[in-house]
C-alpha cells in the first residue's frame, strides 16, 4: 500500500474528493481526524484550510499524523477511545488504520525519513523487524518463507544506513547473518499467526527501536531574537520541559513578527494557558507556523473538545460546516442516544450527527416513544431525508424545515450540589470595623470596612468589603453562605477573593477583598468613553474566568457588568491594561422568586425561567453575551425601564438586543445569546473570537463605536423613568426616623459610584410589616400626585430586585422634624417665626383640601423643616381621598391611630373630613407654641386628665367624654391671644391661615 497521493491539474479537474479517497483506503470518518496531508519532503504538514492551485503539479502524502502513547495496549499508561460503559475498552485504531499506519511506518523505516533513523547500535533489533517484515510478506502472498526469501533480500527491509553497514562486513559475516535469519524464519514459518498480528507486532517493535517515531520537531526562536545559523540545529543533550497539557490551553494566536531584520514571512505563535501564562515562539515561515498550530489544534480536538478550533487559519472546513449546521461529528447511535437521555429529550427533539462509517451520510437521532430512531440523511450535491423526495442545499435548511421543537446538539450535566462543600473561614465581629456604605445589592447591604489581624505581635489592618444579608431575606442565609464557600475554595486571578463569613446575632456578613474602582458599569458611565482595546481586554479577562469555572464544571449564575469589579483602570501610555475581578454569584437562582428572575432579564438565560434549579454552564454564556453588550454600550443596562411583563415578552418573542455596527462583535453576542443553549459557544471559542477582534485596525476603525439607539433596546416608547431609583445605588448614611410601620433613612443616591450623588430620604416598610405593602403603595400614589411648596416633594420609588418590596424616595430636609428643630433652636425661634410656620402648614393643608385629600395624621412629628423659614407637611401613610358625592371619608378598619390629635367625630364615628384636619391643626398649634416640649405633649396632657392607668379602648372612650365636657388642651404661655381663642372645631383653614398672616404682618 502506498502512503502517497500524486496530485496534478488533471486530478483536480476530476474533482477527486479527499473524503472519498480516505474511504477508498478503508479509513472511516471516525478515524479521519488522525490523518493529514504532508509536504513531499515530509518537512511540514498542510493545514486543513490549505487551498491547492490547479496550476501546479505537486506530490503530497496522506499520512497518519496524530499518535498516542501505547495505543497498542501495552504498558502502564494505555491509550484508548472513550467508551460509555465502564470496564469496556475501545481500541484507538481499527484494522484499516493499522494497515495504513504499518505501510507508512515501514516506508519511513526503510527510507529513513520522517525522523525515523535508528542508530547502528540497534542493528539486531532492526534485523528482527526485517524478519517480521519477511514473515508478513509470506502471509500476505500466501507463500512459504523460503519462497519469499528467494525473491526478496532481507536487506531491502532495513534502513539505508544499516544496509551500507552490512555491505561493508566481510563475506563470511554476511553469510552468517543470512543463515541465522533463514533458520529463524524457518522456525517461525511453522507458527500460525495472522498478517495483521504481524503488522501490529512490527509497529510495537518499531516503537521500541525508534521511541521518537511520530514526533514532530520545529526550529523556533524567542520573539525578537535572530537565528545565528541558517541550517536548523538541535541540541539533543538538552532536556525538554513541558509547558502544558492540551486541556490546559485556552487560546492560540498567530501574528506577524513586527521587529526588524526578520523575514516578512516569519510568524509569532502564542499559546495561552488557563492561568494566562504564555509561550511565544517565532517561526521563520508561515508554513512552519501553520503546520505547528494545526498539530496542536488537532491534538486538542482529539483529547479535549472535538468541536473546538483555536485559529481560523487552521480550522477544518468540515468542522466549520458542522458548527454552522449544529451537527455532531461521526458518533455512533449509542453515543447519540446517551446524549439525548442525559438531557431528558422528549418527542420532537433530535440530534444531528455524521455517520461514523460513510462520509456522505448523516443521521437524525430522535426519541420515538420509549425507543430512539435514526433517520438517514443522504448527501448527493444536496441533502435529503431518506424516504422524502424534497432536497435541501444545506443541513441547516433541512433541519429547520423538519424541526418541530428545539434542535439538540449536546446536553451537559448539572453542577453537583455544593451544599456538602460548605467550607469557609469564620470571623468574629470584633475583627472588623464597618465604615461607609457603598450601596445595596439585590439581597445585601454593602459596606467598606477593615479587617484587623495580629501577626507576630503586630497589628495589621486590611481594607475589606462587607456584604451584610438584608433582614428581609434572612431565610436565604444558607444559599448566601454557599456562595461564600464556593468562592473561598477556588482561586483565579480574575475571581474576587472571599476571606470568609461573619455571624453575629442576626447579622450574616460575607467578607471580601476591597476593590477600589468599584463596579465596571459605574466606571464606564463615569468615564463616558474608553478605547475598544480596553473593552476587549476586559471581555477577554471575563472569558478567562468563565473558562476556569467551566473547566471545574461550576456555573456562576450571575454574570453582569455590575458584578464585575475594576481592580485597575489601566493606562495605555504606561503599557498598563485594565484588570477586573468577578464577584460572588450571590443567592442561588433556585431560591429566587419568578419576579426576581424576570427582573434579571436579559442577563438570566431564557431556560432558567423554566427550571432555575437546573443551572447549567450554558447559562453563563448567555449572561456573557448580555454583559458584552453592556461593556460596548457604556455600561448602560439593556431593557432598563421595561416592566416585568414586557421583559418576559422579549424572551417569548425570541428578540435580540440591538446589534452593534461592528459585525464581528454583533455576531459573537448573537452566538452567546442563542435561545438554544446547546448552540452557544464554549469559553475557548469565545476567547478565540475575542482575539480575532484585537487588532490595530479595529482600534482605529472602531475607537468611537456608536451606541445603538437606546429606544430600540428599551422597546417602543419606553424611555427610562427618571423617578425610578436603583436600589444598588443607595448608600446608607444614617436613620432619620422610625414609626409603627416604616422607617426613614438618609441615603446618598450615587449612580456613578463616586460619592457625588444627591442626598435623599428613603422611607421603607419594616421587615415585619410587609403585609401593609398595599397601603404603602397608596401613600406613594398620594404623594406622587401632590405638587405644593409646603408639602414634602416626591422624588420617586425604589424597587427591590423583582419588585418584591419598594421604598419611597423623597427630598431630604436637613433640619429634620419640627420637634427636633424646636428643641435645638428654641432661642432662635420667636412668635413671628412660629406664625410663619403656622401659615405655611395652613397653606399646605389648604392645597390638600383642594385635591379632596384628608391627611389624618397631622402632627408636629410629621412637619419637616426645610430651612429656618420653611416647613413642609410629610407622612401621608393615613391620607385618604374624600369621594366627590360626600364631605367626609369613613374609615372601616381604623387600626392604630393617633387619636390624641383626632377630632371627636373621628374617634367615635371614624369620620374624617377637612374639618377634622383643622382640629388636628389646632393640636399642632399647641405643639408649636409650646416648643414641642415633652411636658406639653398632647398625649401626655390628655392622659393626665383621664388617668394614666387607663388602657386600650377605655382611653378613647374617656377621651371623647372629656372633649364633650369642653375640656381642651391648655394654651401655651407664649401663644398669641388671637391664636389661643381660634375656634378649633369649626374654623376653616382659610380663616386660620389668614389669621396667622395678619398676626405675622402685625
Residue pairs with C-beta under 8 A, 6 or more apart in sequence:
1 25
1 99
1 100
1 103
2 103
3 61
3 62
3 63
3 100
3 103
3 104
3 107
4 59
4 60
4 61
4 62
5 21
5 37
5 59
5 60
5 61
5 62
6 59
7 16
7 52
7 57
7 58
7 59
7 60
8 57
8 58
9 54
9 55
9 56
9 57
12 52
12 54
13 54
17 359
19 29
19 32
19 359
19 360
20 359
21 62
22 32
22 35
22 62
22 359
23 358
23 359
25 62
25 96
25 100
26 96
26 99
26 100
27 35
27 96
27 97
27 100
28 94
28 96
28 330
28 356
28 357
29 329
29 330
29 354
29 355
29 356
29 357
29 358
29 359
30 330
30 331
30 356
30 357
31 93
31 94
31 96
31 97
32 330
32 359
33 66
33 298
33 301
33 302
33 306
33 329
34 64
34 65
34 66
34 93
34 97
34 302
35 62
35 63
35 64
35 65
36 45
36 46
36 48
36 63
36 65
36 66
36 294
36 298
37 45
37 46
37 50
37 60
37 61
37 62
37 63
38 44
38 45
38 46
38 60
38 61
38 62
38 63
38 65
39 45
39 46
39 60
39 61
40 58
40 59
40 60
40 61
42 61
42 63
42 113
42 114
44 287
44 288
44 291
45 63
45 65
45 291
45 294
45 295
46 60
46 291
47 290
47 291
47 293
47 294
47 313
47 314
48 294
48 314
48 315
48 316
48 317
48 319
49 312
49 313
49 314
49 315
49 316
49 317
50 290
52 58
63 104
64 97
64 100
64 101
64 104
65 295
65 298
66 298
66 299
66 302
67 213
67 214
67 215
68 79
68 92
69 75
69 77
69 79
70 77
70 78
70 79
71 78
71 79
71 80
71 91
71 92
71 93
72 200
72 203
72 204
72 207
73 80
73 91
74 204
78 89
79 92
80 89
80 90
80 91
80 92
81 90
81 91
81 92
82 90
83 89
83 90
84 334
84 335
84 338
93 101
95 196
98 196
98 199
98 200
98 203
99 196
99 199
101 203
102 199
102 200
102 202
102 203
105 116
105 202
105 203
105 206
105 213
106 133
106 202
107 113
108 114
108 115
108 116
108 213
109 116
109 118
109 129
109 159
109 206
109 210
110 156
110 157
110 158
110 159
110 160
111 159
111 160
112 159
112 160
112 161
114 213
115 210
115 212
115 213
115 215
115 216
115 217
116 159
116 206
116 210
116 213
117 159
117 161
117 210
118 125
118 126
118 159
118 162
118 209
118 210
120 161
120 162
120 165
122 209
123 162
123 165
125 205
125 208
125 209
126 158
126 159
126 162
126 209
127 154
127 158
127 177
127 181
128 205
129 157
129 158
129 202
129 205
129 206
129 209
130 154
130 155
130 157
130 158
130 181
131 154
131 181
131 184
131 185
131 188
132 198
132 201
132 202
132 205
133 157
133 202
134 145
134 148
134 149
134 152
134 154
134 157
134 181
134 185
135 145
135 185
135 188
135 189
135 198
136 195
136 198
136 199
136 202
137 143
137 148
137 152
138 144
138 145
138 147
138 148
138 189
139 193
139 194
139 195
139 198
140 195
141 148
144 189
145 185
145 186
145 188
145 189
146 182
146 185
146 186
146 189
149 182
149 185
154 178
154 181
155 162
155 163
155 166
155 167
158 166
166 174
166 177
167 174
169 177
206 213
207 213
216 291
216 292
216 295
217 234
218 281
218 283
218 288
218 291
218 292
219 232
219 233
219 234
219 284
219 288
220 281
220 282
220 283
221 227
221 281
221 282
221 284
222 280
222 281
222 282
223 257
223 259
223 268
223 280
223 281
223 282
224 259
224 282
225 282
226 261
226 262
227 284
243 271
243 273
243 279
244 271
244 273
244 279
246 296
246 299
246 300
246 303
246 304
247 300
247 303
247 304
247 551
248 273
248 274
249 271
249 272
249 273
249 274
249 296
249 300
249 310
250 272
250 273
250 274
250 544
250 547
250 683
250 684
250 687
251 270
251 271
251 272
251 310
251 684
251 687
251 688
251 691
252 269
252 270
252 271
252 272
252 293
252 296
252 297
252 310
252 311
253 269
253 270
253 272
253 311
253 691
254 267
254 268
254 269
254 270
254 289
254 290
254 293
254 311
254 313
255 267
255 268
255 270
256 264
256 266
256 267
256 268
257 266
257 267
257 268
257 282
262 282
263 284
263 285
265 284
265 285
265 286
266 282
266 283
266 284
266 285
267 282
267 283
267 285
267 286
267 289
268 280
268 281
268 282
268 283
269 280
269 281
269 282
269 283
269 289
269 292
269 293
270 278
270 279
270 280
271 278
271 279
271 280
271 296
272 278
272 687
273 279
274 544
274 547
274 548
274 551
275 493
276 493
276 544
281 292
283 289
283 292
290 313
290 314
293 310
293 311
293 313
293 314
294 314
296 310
297 309
297 310
297 311
297 314
297 315
300 308
300 310
301 307
301 308
301 309
301 319
305 682
305 684
306 329
307 319
307 322
307 323
307 328
307 329
307 682
308 682
308 684
308 685
309 315
309 316
309 319
309 688
310 684
310 688
311 688
312 688
312 692
319 329
321 327
321 395
322 328
322 329
322 354
324 394
324 396
325 352
325 394
325 395
325 396
325 399
326 352
326 396
326 399
326 407
326 409
326 676
326 678
326 679
327 352
327 353
327 354
327 362
327 395
327 409
328 336
328 351
328 352
328 353
328 354
328 409
328 410
329 353
329 354
330 353
330 354
330 355
330 356
330 357
331 353
331 354
331 356
332 356
333 363
333 365
333 372
333 374
336 351
336 353
336 363
336 365
336 372
336 374
337 365
337 372
339 351
339 408
339 410
339 411
340 349
340 351
340 365
340 366
340 367
340 372
340 408
340 411
342 411
342 412
342 413
343 408
343 411
343 412
344 411
345 351
345 367
345 408
345 411
346 367
346 405
347 366
347 367
347 368
347 369
348 366
348 404
348 405
349 366
349 367
349 405
349 406
349 407
349 408
350 364
350 365
350 366
350 367
350 375
350 407
350 408
351 364
351 365
351 366
351 408
351 409
352 362
352 363
352 364
352 395
352 399
352 407
352 409
353 362
353 363
353 365
354 361
354 362
354 363
355 361
355 362
355 363
360 378
360 379
360 380
361 376
361 377
361 378
361 379
362 376
362 377
362 379
362 383
362 395
363 374
363 375
363 376
363 377
364 374
364 375
364 377
364 385
364 399
364 402
365 372
365 373
365 374
365 375
366 372
366 373
366 375
375 385
375 386
376 385
376 386
377 383
377 384
377 385
377 386
377 395
377 398
378 384
378 386
382 391
382 392
382 393
383 391
383 392
383 393
383 394
383 395
383 397
383 398
384 390
384 391
384 392
384 398
385 398
385 402
390 401
392 398
392 401
399 407
406 676
407 676
407 678
407 679
408 678
409 676
409 678
409 679
410 678
411 678
412 616
412 617
412 618
413 553
414 614
414 615
414 616
415 553
415 554
415 555
415 615
415 616
416 553
418 482
418 485
418 486
419 478
419 482
421 485
421 486
421 489
422 481
422 482
422 485
423 485
423 488
423 489
424 481
424 484
424 485
424 488
424 498
424 500
424 501
425 488
425 499
425 500
425 501
426 500
426 501
426 502
426 503
427 451
427 499
427 500
427 501
427 502
427 511
428 502
428 504
429 502
429 504
429 507
429 509
431 451
431 452
431 453
431 502
432 449
432 450
432 451
432 452
432 464
432 466
432 502
432 509
432 511
433 449
433 450
433 452
434 447
434 448
434 449
434 466
435 447
435 448
435 449
435 450
436 447
436 448
436 731
437 445
437 446
437 447
437 448
437 731
437 732
437 733
437 747
438 446
438 447
438 448
438 465
438 518
438 731
439 446
439 728
439 729
439 730
439 731
439 750
439 753
440 446
440 470
440 727
440 728
440 729
440 730
440 732
441 467
441 586
441 728
442 586
442 587
442 596
442 727
442 728
442 800
442 801
443 469
443 470
443 472
443 473
443 476
443 480
443 586
443 587
443 801
444 467
444 468
444 469
444 470
444 480
444 510
444 586
445 467
445 468
445 470
445 732
446 465
446 466
446 467
446 468
447 465
447 466
447 468
448 463
448 464
448 465
448 466
448 514
449 463
449 464
449 465
449 466
450 461
450 462
450 463
450 464
451 461
451 462
451 463
451 464
451 499
451 511
452 459
452 460
452 461
453 459
453 460
453 462
454 460
462 514
463 514
464 499
464 511
464 512
464 513
464 514
465 511
465 512
465 513
465 514
465 515
466 502
466 509
466 510
466 511
466 512
467 509
467 510
467 512
467 584
468 507
468 508
468 509
469 476
469 477
469 480
469 507
469 508
469 509
469 510
471 506
471 767
472 767
472 770
472 800
472 805
473 587
474 506
474 508
476 587
476 591
477 508
479 587
479 588
479 591
480 508
480 510
480 586
480 587
481 501
481 508
482 588
483 510
483 584
483 585
483 586
483 587
483 588
484 498
484 500
484 501
484 510
484 584
486 554
486 584
486 585
487 495
487 496
487 497
487 498
487 512
487 584
488 498
488 499
488 500
490 548
490 549
490 552
490 554
492 544
492 545
492 548
493 581
494 541
494 542
494 544
494 545
494 548
494 579
494 580
494 581
494 582
495 545
495 548
495 581
495 582
496 512
496 513
496 515
496 565
496 581
496 582
496 583
496 584
497 512
497 513
498 510
498 511
498 512
498 513
498 584
499 511
499 512
499 513
500 511
501 508
501 509
501 510
501 511
502 508
502 509
502 511
503 509
510 584
512 583
512 584
515 565
515 566
515 567
515 581
516 567
517 523
517 565
517 566
517 567
517 568
517 569
518 565
518 566
518 753
519 561
519 562
519 563
519 564
519 565
519 566
519 753
520 538
520 561
520 562
520 564
520 565
520 566
520 580
520 631
520 635
521 560
521 561
521 562
521 564
521 630
521 635
521 637
522 562
522 635
522 751
522 752
522 753
522 754
523 566
523 569
523 635
523 753
524 530
524 561
524 630
524 631
524 634
524 635
525 634
525 635
525 636
525 751
525 752
526 752
526 753
526 754
528 634
529 634
529 704
531 572
531 699
531 703
532 698
532 699
532 702
532 703
532 705
533 572
533 694
533 699
534 570
534 572
534 577
534 578
535 631
535 632
536 690
536 693
536 694
537 570
537 577
537 578
538 564
538 578
538 580
538 631
539 628
539 631
539 690
540 687
540 690
540 691
540 694
541 578
541 579
541 580
542 559
542 564
542 580
542 582
542 624
542 627
543 624
543 683
543 686
543 687
543 690
544 687
545 582
546 556
546 559
546 620
546 621
546 624
546 683
546 686
547 683
547 684
547 686
547 687
549 555
549 556
549 617
549 620
550 617
550 620
550 682
550 683
553 617
555 615
555 616
555 617
555 619
555 620
556 582
556 585
556 620
556 623
557 585
557 588
557 589
557 615
557 619
557 620
557 623
558 584
558 585
558 586
558 603
558 623
559 582
559 603
559 620
559 623
559 624
559 626
559 627
560 603
560 623
560 626
560 627
560 630
561 627
561 630
561 631
561 635
561 637
562 728
563 582
563 583
563 586
564 580
564 581
564 582
564 583
564 627
565 580
565 581
565 582
565 583
566 578
566 579
566 580
567 579
567 580
567 581
568 576
568 577
568 578
568 579
569 578
570 576
570 577
570 578
570 579
588 615
589 597
589 604
589 608
589 612
589 615
590 612
590 613
590 615
592 612
592 801
592 802
593 802
593 804
594 609
594 802
595 644
595 802
595 803
595 804
596 801
596 802
596 804
597 604
597 608
597 609
597 612
597 802
598 609
598 644
598 647
598 648
598 802
599 644
599 647
599 801
599 802
599 803
600 801
601 639
601 647
601 648
601 650
601 651
602 626
602 638
602 639
602 647
602 650
602 651
602 657
602 673
603 622
603 623
603 626
603 627
604 619
604 622
604 623
605 618
605 619
605 622
605 623
605 677
606 622
606 651
606 675
607 614
607 616
607 618
607 619
607 677
608 615
608 619
609 648
609 651
616 677
618 677
618 678
618 680
619 677
621 672
621 677
621 680
621 681
621 683
621 686
622 672
622 673
622 674
622 677
622 680
624 672
624 686
625 668
625 669
625 670
625 671
625 672
625 673
626 638
626 657
626 673
628 665
628 668
628 669
628 672
629 638
629 657
629 660
629 669
630 636
630 637
630 638
632 660
632 662
632 665
632 705
633 707
633 708
633 713
634 707
636 707
636 710
636 713
638 657
638 713
639 647
639 650
639 657
639 713
639 714
639 715
640 714
640 720
641 714
641 715
641 718
641 719
641 720
641 721
641 724
642 650
642 714
642 715
642 718
644 802
644 803
646 715
646 718
650 715
654 675
656 670
656 673
657 669
657 673
657 708
657 713
658 708
658 709
658 712
658 713
659 666
659 669
659 670
659 708
660 666
660 669
660 705
660 708
661 705
661 706
662 693
662 698
662 702
662 705
664 689
664 692
664 693
665 693
668 681
668 686
668 689
668 690
668 693
671 679
671 680
671 681
671 689
672 680
672 681
672 686
673 680
674 680
681 689
711 717
711 718
711 719
714 720
721 796
722 796
723 794
723 795
723 796
723 797
724 796
724 797
724 798
724 799
725 749
725 760
725 795
725 796
725 797
725 798
725 809
726 751
726 798
727 798
727 799
727 800
727 801
727 807
729 749
729 750
729 751
729 753
729 757
730 747
730 748
730 749
730 762
730 798
731 747
731 748
731 749
731 750
731 755
731 757
732 745
732 746
732 747
733 745
733 746
733 747
733 748
733 759
734 745
734 746
735 743
735 744
735 745
735 746
736 744
736 745
736 746
736 761
736 816
737 743
737 744
737 817
738 744
738 766
739 875
739 877
740 769
740 896
741 765
741 766
741 769
741 772
741 775
741 776
741 877
742 763
742 764
742 765
742 766
742 769
742 776
742 877
743 763
743 764
743 766
744 761
744 762
744 763
745 761
745 762
745 764
746 759
746 760
746 761
746 762
746 812
747 759
747 760
747 761
747 762
748 755
748 757
748 758
748 759
748 760
749 757
749 758
749 760
749 809
750 756
750 757
751 757
758 812
759 812
759 814
760 795
760 809
760 810
760 811
760 812
761 809
761 810
761 811
761 812
761 813
762 798
762 807
762 808
762 809
762 810
763 807
763 808
763 810
764 805
764 806
764 807
764 808
765 772
765 773
765 776
765 805
770 805
773 805
773 806
775 877
776 806
776 808
776 877
777 806
779 808
779 876
779 877
779 879
780 794
780 797
780 806
780 808
782 853
782 876
782 879
782 881
783 791
783 792
783 794
783 808
783 810
783 876
784 794
785 851
786 794
786 847
786 848
786 851
786 853
786 876
788 843
788 844
788 847
789 843
789 870
789 872
790 840
790 841
790 843
790 844
790 847
790 870
790 871
790 872
790 873
791 844
791 847
791 848
791 872
791 873
791 874
792 810
792 811
792 813
792 864
792 872
792 873
792 874
793 810
793 811
793 872
794 808
794 809
794 810
795 809
795 810
795 811
796 809
797 806
797 807
797 808
797 809
798 806
798 807
798 809
799 805
799 806
799 807
800 806
810 874
813 864
813 865
813 866
813 872
815 821
815 864
815 865
815 866
815 867
815 868
816 864
816 865
817 860
817 861
817 862
817 863
817 864
817 865
818 837
818 860
818 861
818 863
818 864
818 865
818 871
818 927
818 928
818 932
819 860
819 861
819 927
819 932
821 865
822 829
822 928
822 931
822 932
823 931
823 932
825 868
826 931
828 868
829 931
831 929
831 974
831 976
832 1000
833 868
833 869
834 928
834 929
835 976
835 979
835 996
835 999
835 1000
836 869
836 996
836 1000
837 863
837 871
837 928
838 925
838 928
838 979
838 992
838 996
839 993
839 996
839 997
839 1000
840 870
840 871
840 872
841 858
841 863
841 871
841 873
841 921
841 924
842 921
842 989
842 992
842 993
842 996
843 993
844 872
844 873
845 855
845 858
845 873
845 917
845 918
845 921
845 989
846 989
846 990
846 993
848 854
848 855
848 873
848 879
848 917
849 914
849 917
849 989
851 881
852 881
852 882
852 884
853 879
853 880
853 881
853 882
854 879
854 880
854 881
854 882
854 888
854 889
854 912
854 913
854 914
854 916
854 917
855 873
855 876
855 878
855 879
855 917
855 920
856 878
856 879
856 880
856 906
856 912
856 916
856 917
856 920
857 875
857 876
857 877
857 878
857 879
857 898
857 901
857 920
858 873
858 901
858 917
858 920
858 921
858 923
858 924
859 898
859 901
859 920
859 923
859 924
859 927
860 924
860 927
860 928
860 932
861 875
862 873
862 874
862 875
863 871
863 872
863 873
863 874
863 924
864 871
864 872
864 873
864 874
865 871
866 872
878 897
880 889
880 891
880 912
881 889
882 888
882 889
882 913
882 914
883 889
887 913
888 911
888 912
888 913
888 916
889 911
889 912
889 913
890 909
890 910
890 911
890 912
891 910
891 912
892 910
894 910
899 906
899 907
899 955
899 956
899 959
900 923
900 938
900 939
900 942
900 959
901 919
901 920
901 923
901 924
901 938
902 916
902 919
902 920
903 915
903 916
903 919
903 920
903 985
904 960
904 963
904 964
904 985
905 911
905 916
906 912
906 916
906 919
907 956
907 959
907 960
908 960
914 988
914 989
915 985
915 986
915 988
917 989
918 984
918 985
918 987
918 988
918 989
918 992
919 984
919 985
921 989
921 992
922 982
922 984
922 987
923 938
923 969
925 975
925 979
925 982
926 936
926 938
926 969
926 971
926 972
926 975
927 936
927 937
927 938
929 972
929 974
929 975
929 976
929 979
930 936
930 972
930 974
930 975
931 972
934 940
936 972
938 969
941 969
941 970
942 959
942 962
942 969
943 950
943 955
945 962
945 967
946 955
946 958
946 959
946 961
946 962
947 958
950 958
968 984
971 980
976 999
978 995
978 999
979 995
979 996
979 999
982 991
982 992
982 995
